Amino acid sequence: MSKQQASRPLSPHLQVYKPQITSVSSILHRITGLLLSAFSLLWVSWLLAVYSSATTYDSFRQLLQSWPGKLLLLLAGWALFYHLMTGIRHMIWDSVHMLELDSAKRSGWVIVIGSLLLTGLAAGIWL
C-alpha cells in the first residue's frame, strides 16, 4: 500500500458527506428507539409505585412534578411521537410510496415539526 493510499479516508465516510434531513432522521429514529426502551423502565417504576403504597406513589409523583421530572417527561413524549411518526413513514416507504428525494425530504421536516407540535400539545394537556 502506498503512502498516498494510507492517508485517504475510506469511502463512504462521515467526513465526506454533510448531514441531510433523511440521514439525521434515520439516526434520530434509532436514538428515540433506545430512549423509549430506557423510558419503559420509568413506566415500570411508576407502575410499581402505584401498586406499592401511597407514600411511594406520592414521592414518585413529586419527582415527576419537579422541573427535571417534567423535562424527562417532555423528552419521553417527544421520543414517542418522533419514533411513531418515523415508523409510519417507514410503513409508507414499504408500500413503495414517497420514495422520491423531494418527498423524503418533505416528510422528514413534517416529522420534525409534527413531533414537536404533538409534544407541545401533550405537554399543554398533561404537564
Secondary structure, DSSP 8 states (H G I E B T S, - for coil): --HHHHHS--SS-TTTS---HHHHHHHHHHHHHHHHHHHHHHHHHHHHHHHH-HHHHHHHHHHHHSHHHHHHHHHHHHHHHHHHHHHHHHHHHHTT-S-SHHHHHHHHHHHHHHHHHHHHHHHHHH-
